[in-house]
Amino acid sequence: MLKDFKPVLAILLRFIIIYLVLLFAYQFYLNSYQNLGLDPFSRLIATQVGHIQDSFNYPTQFYDDIKGEQVWFYVKTGYATRMVEGCNAISVMILFVAFVFAFYKGSKTVLFVLAGFLVLYIMNLFRIVGLNIVMTDYKPYGKISHDFIFPAVIYGTVVVLWLIWIKCFALKNENS
């Protein structure tokens, strides 16, 4: 009986191991910047969001809150949002990577993960830009945008990428 579940258990075990290893590595990274302000990757994203917003005619300045480990976006005439570690989408990318590598298919797995990173990275930048624009010009829609709409965008992107991976790559040989 256990023999029937062996492939599923192998996939599940790979997913759990990869997820935990990446999660602990990321936590180690975050711990190395504790009490120093926002981590460098999150700061890079905040800076890039600022450049995009500037190009969309939403002049952006930053207030660096070292103690709070966050950066505030000052957009146009006021503080729109703040960038914290959770906004960098690394936890979403870790989940994405663990799932894709759980269905490992050789070198195309690495290429798909790299392409997926790029898609998620860009989507996350525009997610934050969108939230800043909503908070600047359409503040009454800010809470629903932050809590529901923009998380659905980033998690929806992950689900679409997973479906592409499964349909076009992971199960391709089995369906042919």
C-alpha positions as CSV (number, residue, x, y, z in Angstrom):
1,M,0.0,0.0,0.0
2,L,2.8,2.4,0.9
3,K,4.3,1.7,-2.5
4,D,1.4,3.4,-4.2
5,F,2.1,6.6,-2.3
6,K,5.8,6.6,-2.8
7,P,5.9,9.2,-5.6
8,V,3.6,11.5,-3.8
9,L,5.5,11.1,-0.5
10,A,8.8,11.8,-2.4
11,I,7.4,15.0,-3.9
12,L,6.0,16.1,-0.5
13,L,9.3,15.3,1.3
14,R,11.3,17.3,-1.3
15,F,9.0,20.2,-1.0
16,I,9.2,20.3,2.8
17,I,13.0,19.9,2.9
18,I,13.6,22.6,0.2
19,Y,11.1,24.9,1.9
20,L,12.6,24.6,5.3
21,V,16.2,24.9,4.1
22,L,15.4,28.1,2.2
23,L,13.3,29.4,5.0
24,F,16.1,28.9,7.6
25,A,18.6,30.5,5.1
26,Y,16.4,33.5,4.7
27,Q,15.9,33.8,8.5
28,F,19.7,33.7,8.9
29,Y,20.0,36.5,6.3
30,L,17.4,38.6,8.2
31,N,19.1,38.0,11.5
32,S,22.4,39.3,10.2
33,Y,20.7,42.7,9.6
34,Q,18.7,42.8,12.8
35,N,18.8,46.3,14.4
36,L,20.5,47.8,11.3
37,G,17.3,48.9,9.6
38,L,15.7,47.4,6.6
39,D,17.6,44.6,5.0
40,P,19.5,45.4,1.8
41,F,17.2,43.4,-0.5
42,S,14.1,45.1,0.8
43,R,15.9,48.4,0.5
44,L,16.8,47.7,-3.1
45,I,13.1,47.0,-3.9
46,A,12.1,50.2,-2.2
47,T,14.6,52.2,-4.2
48,Q,13.4,50.6,-7.5
49,V,9.8,51.3,-6.6
50,G,10.8,54.9,-6.0
51,H,12.4,55.1,-9.5
52,I,9.3,53.6,-11.1
53,Q,7.0,56.0,-9.2
54,D,9.1,58.9,-10.2
55,S,8.8,57.9,-13.9
56,F,5.0,57.7,-13.4
57,N,5.0,61.3,-12.1
58,Y,4.6,60.2,-8.5
59,P,7.7,61.9,-7.0
60,T,9.0,59.7,-4.2
61,Q,11.2,60.4,-1.2
62,F,12.1,58.0,1.6
63,Y,12.2,58.2,5.4
64,D,14.5,55.6,6.8
65,D,13.3,54.3,10.2
66,I,16.2,52.2,11.4
67,K,14.7,51.4,14.7
68,G,11.5,50.2,13.1
69,E,13.4,48.3,10.4
70,Q,11.3,50.0,7.7
71,V,11.4,52.7,5.0
72,W,8.5,55.1,4.6
73,F,7.4,56.1,1.1
74,Y,6.7,59.9,0.9
75,V,4.8,60.2,-2.4
76,K,3.8,63.6,-3.8
77,T,2.7,65.4,-0.6
78,G,2.5,62.7,2.1
79,Y,3.5,59.4,3.5
80,A,1.7,56.7,1.5
81,T,3.0,53.4,2.8
82,R,6.0,51.8,4.5
83,M,8.3,49.1,3.2
84,V,9.0,46.3,5.6
85,E,10.8,43.0,5.1
86,G,7.5,41.2,4.3
87,C,7.0,43.4,1.3
88,N,10.0,42.0,-0.6
89,A,8.1,38.8,-1.7
90,I,11.0,36.6,-0.7
91,S,8.7,34.3,1.3
92,V,6.5,34.0,-1.7
93,M,9.5,33.2,-3.9
94,I,10.7,30.6,-1.4
95,L,7.3,28.9,-1.6
96,F,7.5,29.0,-5.4
97,V,10.9,27.5,-5.6
98,A,10.1,24.7,-3.1
99,F,7.1,23.7,-5.2
100,V,8.9,23.8,-8.5
101,F,11.9,21.9,-7.2
102,A,9.6,19.3,-5.6
103,F,8.7,18.4,-9.3
104,Y,12.4,18.5,-10.4
105,K,12.9,18.0,-14.1
106,G,16.6,18.6,-14.6
107,S,18.1,21.9,-16.0
108,K,14.7,23.2,-17.1
109,T,13.8,23.4,-13.5
110,V,16.5,25.9,-12.8
111,L,15.7,27.9,-15.9
112,F,12.0,28.0,-15.0
113,V,12.8,29.1,-11.4
114,L,15.0,31.9,-12.7
115,A,12.3,33.0,-15.1
116,G,9.7,32.8,-12.3
117,F,11.9,34.9,-10.0
118,L,12.1,37.6,-12.6
119,V,8.3,37.5,-13.2
120,L,7.6,37.6,-9.4
121,Y,10.2,40.3,-8.8
122,I,8.7,42.6,-11.5
123,M,5.1,41.8,-10.3
124,N,6.1,42.7,-6.8
125,L,7.6,46.0,-7.8
126,F,4.4,47.0,-9.6
127,R,2.3,45.6,-6.7
128,I,4.0,48.1,-4.4
129,V,3.8,50.9,-6.9
130,G,0.1,50.2,-7.3
131,L,-0.4,50.2,-3.6
132,N,1.4,53.5,-3.2
133,I,-0.7,55.1,-6.0
134,V,-3.9,53.8,-4.4
135,M,-2.8,55.1,-1.0
136,T,-1.9,58.5,-2.5
137,D,-4.8,59.1,-4.8
138,Y,-7.6,56.7,-3.7
139,K,-7.0,56.4,0.0
140,P,-10.6,55.0,0.8
141,Y,-9.6,51.9,-1.2
142,G,-6.3,51.5,0.6
143,K,-7.2,48.8,3.1
144,I,-9.0,46.5,0.7
145,S,-6.1,47.0,-1.8
146,H,-3.5,46.2,0.8
147,D,-5.3,43.3,2.4
148,F,-7.0,41.6,-0.6
149,I,-6.3,43.0,-4.1
150,F,-2.5,43.2,-4.1
151,P,-1.9,40.0,-2.2
152,A,-4.2,38.3,-4.7
153,V,-2.0,39.6,-7.5
154,I,1.3,38.2,-6.1
155,Y,-0.2,34.9,-5.0
156,G,-2.2,34.6,-8.2
157,T,1.0,35.0,-10.1
158,V,2.6,32.2,-8.1
159,V,-0.4,29.9,-8.8
160,V,-0.3,30.7,-12.5
161,L,3.4,30.0,-12.6
162,W,2.9,26.7,-10.8
163,L,0.1,25.7,-13.2
164,I,2.4,26.5,-16.2
165,W,5.2,24.4,-14.5
166,I,2.9,21.4,-13.9
167,K,1.1,21.5,-17.2
168,C,3.9,22.4,-19.6
169,F,7.0,20.8,-17.9
170,A,6.5,18.6,-14.9
171,L,3.8,16.3,-16.3
172,K,4.5,16.8,-20.0
173,N,6.1,13.3,-20.5
174,E,3.3,11.7,-18.6
175,N,0.6,13.3,-20.8
176,S,2.4,12.6,-24.1
